[in-house]
């Protein structure tokens, strides 16, 4: 993996995903939930423990209002 991709993965893992906490502050912040699955690193199964599980936990812990906005419920 190139160093740029490693930096991007690290930023997503250490900064972006931990910042996705309930309740989500506003509708604009919900865009991260819609964008993350389209990041190429998300398609790599070796990122399960670092990216997939954090994303899934953040998505499942969303409050009802935020879930409705992104179409989860």
C-alpha positions in Angstrom: 0.0 0.0 0.0 1.4 3.4 -0.9 2.3 5.9 1.9 -0.5 8.2 0.8 -3.1 5.5 1.2 -1.6 4.6 4.6 -2.0 8.2 5.7 -5.6 8.3 4.5 -6.4 5.0 6.2 -4.8 6.3 9.4 -6.7 9.6 9.3 -10.0 7.7 8.7 -9.2 5.2 11.5 -7.9 7.6 14.1 -9.8 10.8 13.4 -12.9 10.5 11.3 -14.5 7.3 12.6 -14.0 8.1 16.3 -15.6 11.5 15.7 -18.8 9.9 14.4 -20.6 9.8 17.8 -24.2 9.9 18.7 -26.0 12.2 18.6 -24.8 13.4 15.3 -24.4 17.2 15.5 -26.2 18.1 12.3 -27.4 16.9 8.9 -24.2 18.0 7.2 -22.2 15.8 9.5 -24.2 12.8 8.3 -22.5 13.1 4.9 -19.6 11.2 6.3 -21.9 8.2 6.8 -22.8 8.3 3.1 -19.3 8.9 1.8 -17.2 6.4 3.8 -18.5 3.2 2.0 -17.3 4.7 -1.3 -13.7 5.1 -0.1 -11.6 2.4 -1.8 -10.1 1.4 1.5 -13.6 0.4 2.7 -13.6 -2.3 0.0 -10.5 -4.0 1.4 -11.6 -6.9 3.7 -8.4 -6.6 5.7 -9.7 -3.3 7.1 -12.5 -5.0 8.9 -11.2 -4.5 12.4 -10.0 -0.9 11.8 -12.6 0.7 9.5 -15.6 -1.6 9.0 -16.3 -2.3 12.6 -15.9 1.3 13.7 -18.2 2.5 10.9 -20.8 -0.2 11.7 -20.8 0.7 15.4 -21.2 4.4 14.7 -24.0 3.6 12.2 -25.8 1.3 14.7 -25.5 3.7 17.6 -27.1 6.6 15.6 -30.2 8.1 17.2 -33.6 7.8 15.5 -33.6 11.2 13.9 -30.2 10.8 12.3 -31.1 7.3 11.1 -34.1 8.6 9.4 -32.2 11.3 7.6 -29.8 8.8 6.0 -32.6 6.3 5.4 -31.4 3.6 7.8 -34.9 3.2 9.4 
